[in-house]
């Protein structure tokens, strides 16, 4: 079986929209709380405890978003007439989630590069690390983040698509076998 590209691109589109809304929400909450990246790097103790709890909750929401991307792949593939096969759906959902994760990772990397001067200044003050070694460490961290986002997005969306296929299969009516007449 091949991957349903129509369902995949629909799921990627919805996933990118969901991740963008999620990023805007996180940025808005950071702004409301008065927390910025330089403040976190310079003095993490000054971050309000309610913000830490809210960030933890929003991180869990981020995980669920990738499961939703996979479920959307399954929904669209099912609407296109693909048979309910958990392995096939997991592959397509994983590819859709991987693409969403890759785009999310690249956008996060670009945003991190934009905040790099503030991060560098705060880290140099806090640890007395040279600018060259700090730039190399940040570059490696950004690259690892993009790859990690790709992998986690793919795995979680694959799980979401497989769950969709498995749960949908349970709801499909089956032929009832009647006992033989005596």
C-alpha positions in Angstrom: 0.0 0.0 0.0 1.1 3.5 -0.7 0.7 6.6 1.5 -2.4 8.6 0.8 -0.7 11.9 -0.2 -4.0 13.8 -0.3 -4.7 12.9 3.3 -1.1 13.5 4.3 -1.0 17.1 3.0 -4.4 17.9 4.5 -3.1 16.6 7.9 0.2 18.6 7.5 -1.8 21.8 6.7 -4.0 21.3 9.8 -0.9 20.4 11.9 1.0 23.5 10.8 -2.0 25.6 11.7 -2.4 24.0 15.1 1.3 24.3 15.9 1.3 28.0 14.8 -1.6 28.7 17.0 0.1 26.9 19.9 3.3 28.9 19.4 1.3 32.2 19.4 -0.4 31.1 22.6 2.9 30.3 24.3 4.4 33.6 23.2 1.4 35.5 24.4 1.5 33.9 27.8 5.2 34.6 28.0 4.5 38.2 27.2 1.7 38.5 29.7 3.9 36.9 32.4 6.7 39.3 31.6 9.1 36.4 31.0 11.7 36.5 28.2 14.5 34.2 27.1 17.2 36.4 28.4 15.6 36.5 31.8 15.4 32.7 31.9 19.0 32.3 31.0 20.2 35.0 33.5 18.1 34.1 36.5 15.7 31.2 36.3 14.7 31.7 40.0 12.9 34.9 39.0 10.3 33.1 36.9 6.9 33.0 38.6 5.9 29.5 39.8 2.5 29.7 38.1 4.3 30.3 34.8 6.3 27.1 35.3 3.2 25.1 36.0 1.4 26.6 33.0 4.4 25.8 30.8 4.4 22.2 31.9 0.7 22.0 31.0 1.2 23.6 27.6 4.0 21.1 26.9 1.6 18.3 27.4 -0.8 20.1 25.0 2.0 20.2 22.4 2.4 16.4 22.6 -1.4 15.9 22.1 -1.3 18.2 19.0 1.0 15.7 17.2 -1.4 12.8 18.2 -4.2 15.0 16.6 -2.2 15.4 13.4 -1.9 11.6 13.1 -5.6 11.2 13.8 -6.4 13.8 11.1 -4.3 11.7 8.6 -6.4 8.7 9.6 -9.6 10.5 9.2 -8.8 11.9 5.8 -7.4 8.5 4.6 -10.5 6.8 5.8 -12.7 9.4 4.0 -10.7 8.6 0.8 -11.6 5.0 1.1 -8.3 3.5 2.4 -8.8 0.3 4.4 -8.5 0.6 8.2 -5.0 -0.7 8.6 -3.1 0.5 11.7 0.4 -0.1 10.3 -0.5 1.7 7.0 -2.1 4.6 8.9 0.8 4.9 11.3 3.2 5.2 8.4 1.2 8.0 6.7 0.5 9.7 10.0 4.1 9.5 11.0 5.2 11.1 7.7 2.7 13.9 8.2 3.7 14.4 11.8 7.4 14.3 10.8 6.8 17.1 8.2 4.9 19.2 10.8 7.7 18.6 13.3 10.4 19.5 10.8 8.6 22.8 10.0 8.0 23.5 13.6 11.7 22.8 14.4 12.8 25.1 11.6 10.5 27.9 12.7 11.7 27.5 16.3 15.3 27.6 15.1 14.7 30.8 13.2 13.1 32.3 16.3 16.0 31.2 18.4 18.5 32.8 16.0 16.5 36.0 16.3 16.9 35.9 20.1 20.5 34.8 20.0 22.1 38.1 21.0 20.1 38.3 24.2 20.7 34.7 25.0 24.5 35.1 24.3 24.8 38.1 26.6 22.9 36.5 29.4 24.9 33.2 29.2 28.2 35.0 29.0 27.3 37.0 32.2 26.1 33.8 34.0 28.9 31.4 33.1 31.8 33.6 31.7 31.9 31.5 28.5 33.5 32.8 25.4 31.3 34.0 22.6 32.8 31.5 20.1 32.1 28.4 22.2 28.7 29.7 23.1 27.8 30.2 19.4 28.9 26.7 18.6 26.9 25.2 21.5 23.8 27.1 20.5 24.2 26.0 16.9 24.5 22.4 17.9 21.5 22.8 20.2 19.4 24.2 17.4 20.3 21.4 15.0 19.5 18.8 17.7 16.2 20.5 18.4 15.2 20.4 14.7 16.0 16.7 14.4 14.3 15.9 17.7 11.2 17.8 16.6 11.1 15.8 13.4 11.4 12.5 15.2 9.0 13.2 18.0 6.5 14.6 15.6 6.7 11.6 13.4 6.4 9.1 16.2 3.5 10.8 18.0 1.5 11.4 14.8 2.1 7.8 13.8 0.7 6.7 17.1 -2.3 9.0 16.7 -3.0 7.6 13.2 -2.7 4.0 14.4 -5.0 4.8 17.3 -7.5 6.3 14.9 -7.4 3.1 12.7 -7.7 0.8 15.7 -10.6 2.7 17.3 -12.4 3.1 14.0 -12.1 -0.6 13.3 -13.8 -1.4 16.6 -16.8 0.7 15.6 -17.3 -0.9 12.1 -20.2 -3.3 12.2 -19.3 -6.9 11.6 -21.4 -9.7 10.2 -23.2 -11.4 13.0 -23.0 -15.2 12.9 -26.3 -16.8 13.9 -26.2 -20.2 15.4 -27.5 -23.0 13.1 -31.2 -23.7 13.2 -32.1 -26.8 15.1 
